[in-house]
């Protein structure tokens, strides 16, 4: 058995092990170690590969973005900014048909710009938005579906943990990935809002046919300003600092975390004990992500040693496939894997296989990252895994809303994501215009 065959079997082995429940970094590291050992016949070479991967991971300066943005997101949740964002958006959309659904999308988009986590968005807005929509007679499937669909914005609109992970796997600038995610994130947000309005007009039974809006409270301009300024300040500081070049991504993360702490202290929403627990949680999340990235580096080196990316590139060129066919294969692969694996796993497994091919075609790896993240994020809404859907079900804890309701409710939003993905593939400039 040659190196290429071993490399192909290793990819299959990783997918199976992850699907069976083995911790992703362990699966990546174990299979990579064994594969290098088998290909070389020397265990010492496998240890050297692992040593280099770990050494590179520990010394990478940009890895500091992970704990800083994680801390910022946790502090934002402590400051209860999610509730404030929702109140402002709900007041703004209160007179619009299906306005609470649109408000949920808008609030999720803004919340994504200061937390970067789909899971956090799903958890927060399940508690805030779903009960509110049910109180005004919205369809229960729409109520959970709009939260599930809009929660994925957390992984597209920067700062996004998945964009950070992709940037390390592909050796791209974190700042460039953040800038590239802005326009696609806004496009998806607008697409969701337009789709909700269209469904309310053309498919009222899905939204809710007896929606009440007459007693929906409205905020004064002063109240809206008081609730909105902390969020606006964070977005301007973090994304504005990166976009203007005043701050590097690491510095922007530090500045954002500092401002989020100040806001939480001013609101008296965090105690010293709560701050300590936030720091500990940040450490746990950071350690998990860094181990994941380190083992992904080990996996990429194993694939390069096996020559699998070059062989895949040569094979696809031999077949003389067009750009359309290559992207079709790639998207279908992500959609299939999305029903089994989480987003990080898909990025770590698939990107190293295709990155040589994409570079050889002269395509932007930044654009390719946006396509990868959005394609993989569709899996958050599709069974059997559908992590966002499981988070919503477990957070809601309502016996009248089943997991089936959540999946059916989120299906239209998964279709919209796919449509936006096709547009972004057709027009790469939408992802690279700000670079």
C-alpha positions as CSV (number, residue, x, y, z in Angstrom):
1,X,0.0,0.0,0.0
2,X,1.5,3.3,-1.1
3,X,1.5,6.7,0.7
4,X,-1.5,8.0,-1.4
5,X,-3.7,5.0,-0.5
6,X,-2.7,5.4,3.2
7,X,-3.5,9.1,3.0
8,X,-6.9,8.4,1.6
9,X,-7.7,5.8,4.2
10,X,-6.5,8.2,6.9
11,X,-9.1,10.8,5.8
12,X,-11.8,8.1,5.9
13,X,-10.6,6.9,9.3
14,X,-10.8,10.4,10.8
15,X,-14.4,10.9,9.5
16,X,-15.5,7.5,11.0
17,X,-13.8,8.1,14.3
18,X,-15.3,11.6,14.7
19,X,-18.7,10.3,13.7
20,X,-18.4,7.5,16.3
21,X,-17.8,10.2,18.9
22,X,-14.0,10.4,19.4
23,X,-12.8,13.9,20.3
24,X,-11.8,15.6,17.1
25,X,-8.2,16.6,18.0
26,X,-7.6,13.1,19.3
27,X,-8.9,11.6,16.0
28,X,-6.8,14.0,13.9
29,X,-3.6,13.4,16.0
30,X,-4.0,9.7,16.4
31,X,-4.7,8.9,12.7
32,X,-2.0,11.3,11.5
33,X,0.6,9.8,13.8
34,X,-0.2,6.2,12.8
35,X,-0.3,7.2,9.1
36,X,3.2,8.8,9.2
37,X,4.6,5.9,11.1
38,X,3.2,3.4,8.5
39,X,4.3,5.4,5.5
40,X,7.9,6.0,6.8
41,X,8.3,2.8,8.9
42,X,9.8,5.0,11.6
43,X,8.0,6.1,14.8
44,X,10.7,8.8,15.4
45,X,9.5,10.6,12.2
46,X,5.9,10.7,13.4
47,X,7.1,12.2,16.7
48,X,9.1,14.8,14.8
49,X,6.1,15.7,12.8
50,X,4.1,16.1,16.0
51,X,6.8,18.1,17.6
52,X,7.0,20.6,14.7
53,X,3.2,21.0,14.6
54,X,3.0,21.7,18.4
55,X,6.0,24.0,18.2
56,X,4.5,26.1,15.4
57,X,1.2,26.2,17.2
58,X,2.6,27.5,20.5
59,X,4.7,30.2,18.9
60,X,2.1,31.6,16.5
61,X,1.4,35.2,17.5
62,X,-2.0,35.4,15.9
63,X,-3.3,32.6,18.1
64,X,-3.7,35.3,20.7
65,X,-6.9,36.3,18.8
66,X,-8.6,33.2,20.1
67,X,-8.6,33.8,23.9
68,X,-9.2,37.6,23.4
69,X,-12.2,37.3,21.2
70,X,-13.6,34.4,23.3
71,X,-13.2,36.6,26.4
72,X,-15.0,39.5,24.7
73,X,-17.9,37.3,23.7
74,X,-18.3,35.8,27.2
75,X,-18.2,39.3,28.7
76,X,-20.8,40.6,26.2
77,X,-23.1,37.8,27.3
78,X,-22.4,38.7,31.0
79,X,-23.4,42.3,30.2
80,X,-26.7,41.1,28.8
81,X,-26.2,43.0,25.5
82,X,-28.1,40.3,23.6
83,X,-31.3,41.3,25.3
84,X,-30.7,45.0,24.6
85,X,-29.9,44.3,20.9
86,X,-33.1,42.3,20.6
87,X,-35.2,45.0,22.3
88,X,-33.9,47.7,20.0
89,X,-34.4,45.7,16.8
90,X,-37.9,44.5,18.0
91,X,-39.0,48.1,18.6
92,X,-37.6,49.1,15.1
93,X,-39.5,46.3,13.3
94,X,-42.7,46.2,15.5
95,X,-45.0,47.7,12.8
96,X,-43.6,45.4,10.0
97,X,-45.3,42.2,8.9
98,X,-43.5,39.3,10.7
99,X,-41.4,42.0,12.3
100,X,-40.3,39.9,15.3
101,X,-38.7,37.4,13.0
102,X,-36.9,40.2,11.2
103,X,-35.8,41.7,14.5
104,X,-34.4,38.3,15.5
105,X,-32.3,38.2,12.3
106,X,-31.1,41.7,12.8
107,X,-30.3,41.2,16.4
108,X,-28.4,38.0,15.6
109,X,-26.4,39.8,13.0
110,X,-25.3,42.5,15.4
111,X,-24.7,40.0,18.2
112,X,-22.5,38.0,15.8
113,X,-20.4,41.1,15.2
114,X,-19.4,41.1,18.9
115,X,-19.4,37.4,19.8
116,X,-18.5,35.4,16.7
117,X,-20.3,32.2,18.0
118,X,-23.3,30.5,16.4
119,X,-23.9,28.4,19.5
120,X,-23.9,31.5,21.8
121,X,-26.4,33.2,19.4
122,X,-28.6,30.1,19.3
123,X,-28.6,29.9,23.1
124,X,-29.2,33.6,23.8
125,X,-32.0,34.2,21.3
126,X,-33.8,30.9,22.0
127,X,-34.4,32.3,25.5
128,X,-35.2,35.8,24.4
129,X,-36.9,35.6,21.0
130,X,-38.8,32.3,20.9
131,X,-41.1,33.0,23.9
132,X,-41.8,36.5,22.6
133,X,-42.9,35.1,19.2
134,X,-45.0,32.4,20.7
135,X,-46.7,35.1,22.9
136,X,-47.7,37.0,19.7
137,X,-49.1,33.8,18.1
138,X,-46.2,33.1,15.7
139,X,-46.0,29.5,14.3
140,X,-43.8,27.5,16.7
141,X,-41.8,26.1,13.8
142,X,-41.1,29.6,12.4
143,X,-40.1,30.8,15.9
144,X,-37.4,28.2,16.4
145,X,-36.5,28.1,12.7
146,X,-35.7,31.8,12.5
147,X,-33.5,31.6,15.6
148,X,-31.7,28.5,14.2
149,X,-31.2,30.1,10.7
150,X,-30.0,33.5,11.9
151,X,-27.7,31.9,14.6
152,X,-25.3,30.8,11.8
153,X,-24.5,34.4,11.2
154,X,-22.2,34.2,14.2
155,X,-19.7,32.1,12.2
156,X,-19.8,34.3,9.1
157,X,-19.9,37.9,10.4
158,X,-16.5,38.7,12.0
159,X,-15.1,38.1,14.5
160,X,-15.7,34.5,13.8
161,X,-14.0,31.5,15.4
162,X,-14.4,29.5,12.2
163,X,-12.8,32.2,10.2
164,X,-9.9,32.2,12.6
165,X,-9.5,28.4,12.4
166,X,-9.6,28.6,8.6
167,X,-7.0,31.3,8.5
168,X,-4.6,29.1,10.4
169,X,-5.2,26.0,8.3
170,X,-4.8,28.0,5.1
171,X,-2.1,30.4,6.4
172,X,-4.1,33.4,5.5
173,X,-4.4,36.7,7.4
174,X,-7.0,36.7,10.2
175,X,-7.7,40.4,9.4
176,X,-8.3,39.6,5.7
177,X,-10.7,36.8,6.6
178,X,-12.6,39.1,9.0
179,X,-12.9,41.8,6.3
180,X,-14.0,39.2,3.7
181,X,-16.8,38.0,6.0
182,X,-18.5,41.4,6.3
183,X,-20.3,41.6,2.9
184,X,-21.3,37.9,2.7
185,X,-22.7,38.2,6.2
186,X,-24.7,41.3,5.4
187,X,-26.0,39.6,2.2
188,X,-27.2,36.6,4.1
189,X,-28.8,38.8,6.7
190,X,-30.7,40.8,4.1
191,X,-31.6,37.6,2.3
192,X,-33.2,36.2,5.5
193,X,-35.2,39.4,6.1
194,X,-36.5,39.6,2.5
195,X,-37.4,35.8,2.7
196,X,-39.3,36.3,6.0
197,X,-41.3,39.2,4.4
198,X,-42.0,37.1,1.3
199,X,-43.0,34.1,3.4
200,X,-45.3,36.3,5.4
201,X,-47.0,37.4,2.2
202,X,-47.0,34.2,0.3
203,X,-46.9,31.5,3.0
204,X,-48.7,33.0,6.0
205,X,-49.4,29.6,7.6
206,X,-45.6,29.1,8.1
207,X,-45.2,32.4,9.9
208,X,-48.5,32.4,11.8
209,X,-51.9,33.5,10.5
210,X,-53.2,35.2,13.7
211,X,-50.2,37.3,14.7
212,X,-50.9,40.1,17.1
213,X,-48.8,43.3,17.1
214,X,-51.2,45.9,18.6
215,X,-49.8,45.7,22.1
216,X,-46.1,45.4,21.2
217,X,-44.2,47.9,23.3
218,X,-42.1,50.7,21.7
219,X,-38.9,52.1,23.0
220,X,-38.3,55.9,23.1
221,X,-35.3,57.3,21.3
222,X,-33.5,57.7,24.6
223,X,-34.1,54.1,25.6
224,X,-32.9,52.9,22.2
225,X,-29.8,54.9,22.4
226,X,-29.0,53.7,26.0
227,X,-29.4,50.1,24.9
228,X,-27.6,50.5,21.5
229,X,-24.5,52.5,22.3
230,X,-22.4,49.8,24.0
231,X,-23.0,47.5,21.0
232,X,-22.2,50.2,18.4
233,X,-19.1,51.1,20.4
234,X,-17.8,47.6,20.4
235,X,-18.4,47.1,16.7
236,X,-16.7,50.4,15.8
237,X,-13.7,49.6,18.0
238,X,-13.1,46.0,16.8
239,X,-14.1,46.0,13.2
240,X,-13.4,49.7,12.6
241,X,-9.9,49.3,14.1
242,X,-9.1,46.3,11.9
243,X,-10.6,47.8,8.7
244,X,-8.8,51.1,9.1
245,X,-5.5,49.4,10.0
246,X,-5.3,51.2,13.4
247,X,-5.4,47.8,15.2
248,X,-4.2,44.3,14.3
249,X,-6.7,41.5,15.0
250,X,-4.9,40.7,18.2
251,X,-5.0,44.3,19.4
252,X,-8.6,44.6,18.3
253,X,-9.4,41.5,20.4
254,X,-7.7,43.0,23.4
255,X,-9.4,46.4,23.0
256,X,-12.8,44.7,22.5
257,X,-12.4,42.5,25.6
258,X,-11.3,45.5,27.7
259,X,-14.3,47.6,26.5
260,X,-16.7,44.7,27.1
261,X,-15.3,44.4,30.7
262,X,-15.8,48.1,31.3
263,X,-19.4,47.9,30.0
264,X,-20.1,44.9,32.2
265,X,-18.7,46.7,35.3
266,X,-20.6,49.9,34.5
267,X,-23.8,47.9,34.3
268,X,-22.9,46.0,37.5
269,X,-23.7,42.8,35.7
270,X,-20.5,41.0,36.7
271,X,-18.9,40.2,40.1
272,X,-15.3,39.3,40.8
273,X,-16.3,35.7,41.1
274,X,-18.2,35.9,37.8
275,X,-15.2,37.5,36.2
276,X,-12.9,34.7,37.5
277,X,-15.3,32.0,36.2
278,X,-15.4,33.9,32.8
279,X,-11.6,33.8,32.7
280,X,-11.6,30.1,33.5
281,X,-14.2,29.4,30.8
282,X,-12.1,31.4,28.3
283,X,-9.1,29.2,29.2
284,X,-11.1,26.0,28.6
285,X,-12.4,27.2,25.3
286,X,-9.0,28.5,24.2
287,X,-7.2,25.2,25.1
288,X,-9.8,23.2,23.2
289,X,-9.4,25.4,20.0
290,X,-5.6,25.5,20.1
291,X,-5.4,21.7,20.5
292,X,-7.8,21.4,17.6
293,X,-5.6,23.7,15.4
294,X,-2.4,22.1,16.4
295,X,-3.7,18.6,15.5
296,X,-5.0,20.0,12.3
297,X,-1.5,21.2,11.5
298,X,-0.2,17.7,12.2
299,X,-2.9,16.3,9.9
300,X,-2.0,18.8,7.1
301,X,1.6,17.8,7.3
302,X,0.7,14.1,7.1
303,X,-1.3,14.7,4.0
304,X,1.6,16.6,2.4
305,X,3.9,13.8,3.3
306,X,1.5,11.3,1.7
307,X,1.3,13.6,-1.4
308,X,-2.5,13.4,-1.4
309,X,-3.3,17.0,-2.2
310,X,-1.0,17.0,-5.2
311,X,-2.5,13.7,-6.3
312,X,-6.0,15.0,-6.0
313,X,-5.0,18.1,-8.0
314,X,-3.5,16.0,-10.7
315,X,-6.5,13.7,-10.8
316,X,-9.0,16.5,-11.2
317,X,-6.8,18.1,-13.9
318,X,-6.7,14.8,-15.7
319,X,-10.5,14.7,-15.7
320,X,-10.4,18.2,-17.2
321,X,-13.1,19.4,-14.9
322,X,-14.3,23.0,-15.1
323,X,-14.5,25.5,-12.2
324,X,-18.2,24.8,-12.0
325,X,-17.7,21.0,-11.6
326,X,-14.9,21.4,-9.1
327,X,-17.0,23.7,-6.9
328,X,-20.0,21.4,-7.3
329,X,-18.0,18.5,-6.0
330,X,-16.6,20.6,-3.1
331,X,-20.0,22.0,-2.0
332,X,-21.7,18.6,-2.2
333,X,-18.9,17.1,-0.1
334,X,-19.4,19.8,2.5
335,X,-23.1,19.3,2.5
336,X,-22.8,15.6,3.0
337,X,-20.2,16.0,5.7
338,X,-22.3,18.7,7.3
339,X,-25.0,16.1,8.1
340,X,-22.4,14.1,10.2
341,X,-19.7,16.5,11.4
342,X,-19.4,20.0,13.0
343,X,-18.1,23.0,11.1
344,X,-14.6,22.9,12.5
345,X,-14.2,19.2,11.6
346,X,-15.2,19.9,8.0
347,X,-12.8,22.8,7.7
348,X,-9.9,20.8,9.2
349,X,-10.6,17.7,7.1
350,X,-11.5,19.1,3.7
351,X,-9.5,22.3,3.3
352,X,-6.0,20.6,3.3
353,X,-7.2,18.3,0.5
354,X,-8.4,21.1,-1.8
355,X,-6.1,24.0,-1.0
356,X,-3.4,23.0,-3.4
357,X,-5.9,22.7,-6.2
358,X,-7.5,26.1,-5.4
359,X,-4.0,27.8,-5.3
360,X,-3.1,26.1,-8.6
361,X,-6.2,27.6,-10.3
362,X,-5.2,31.1,-9.2
363,X,-8.2,31.5,-7.0
364,X,-8.3,33.6,-3.8
365,X,-7.9,31.5,-0.7
366,X,-9.7,34.2,1.3
367,X,-12.7,33.8,-1.0
368,X,-12.4,30.0,-0.7
369,X,-12.5,30.4,3.1
370,X,-15.8,32.2,3.0
371,X,-17.2,29.6,0.7
372,X,-16.0,26.8,3.0
373,X,-17.4,28.4,6.2
374,X,-20.8,29.1,4.7
375,X,-21.0,25.6,3.1
376,X,-20.0,23.9,6.3
377,X,-22.4,26.1,8.4
378,X,-25.4,24.8,6.4
379,X,-24.7,21.6,8.3
380,X,-25.6,23.3,11.6
381,X,-29.2,23.3,10.3
382,X,-29.4,19.8,8.8
383,X,-30.1,16.5,10.4
384,X,-28.8,14.2,11.9
385,X,-26.2,16.5,13.6
386,X,-27.5,20.0,13.3
387,X,-25.8,21.4,16.3
388,X,-27.7,24.7,16.4
389,X,-31.0,22.8,16.2
390,X,-29.9,20.6,19.2
391,X,-28.8,23.7,21.2
392,X,-32.2,25.4,20.6
393,X,-34.1,22.3,21.6
394,X,-32.1,21.7,24.8
395,X,-32.2,25.4,25.7
396,X,-35.9,25.8,25.1
397,X,-36.9,22.7,27.1
398,X,-40.5,23.0,25.8
399,X,-42.3,19.6,25.4
400,X,-44.6,21.2,22.8
401,X,-41.7,21.9,20.4
402,X,-39.9,18.8,19.2
403,X,-36.5,18.4,17.5
404,X,-38.4,17.7,14.3
405,X,-40.1,21.1,14.6
406,X,-36.7,22.8,14.9
407,X,-35.3,21.0,11.9
408,X,-38.4,21.7,9.7
409,X,-38.5,25.3,10.8
410,X,-34.8,25.8,9.9
411,X,-35.1,24.1,6.5
412,X,-36.1,27.2,4.5
413,X,-33.2,29.1,6.0
414,X,-30.8,26.3,5.0
415,X,-32.1,26.7,1.4
416,X,-31.5,30.4,1.6
417,X,-28.0,29.9,2.8
418,X,-27.4,27.5,-0.2
419,X,-28.7,30.1,-2.6
420,X,-26.4,32.8,-1.1
421,X,-23.5,30.4,-1.3
422,X,-24.1,29.9,-5.0
423,X,-24.2,33.7,-5.6
424,X,-20.9,34.0,-3.7
425,X,-19.3,31.3,-5.8
426,X,-20.4,33.0,-9.0
427,X,-19.2,36.4,-7.9
428,X,-16.0,36.1,-5.8
429,X,-15.7,39.9,-5.7
430,X,-18.4,40.0,-3.0
431,X,-16.0,38.3,-0.7
432,X,-12.8,40.2,-1.6
433,X,-14.1,43.7,-2.3
434,X,-13.0,45.1,1.1
435,X,-9.4,43.6,0.9
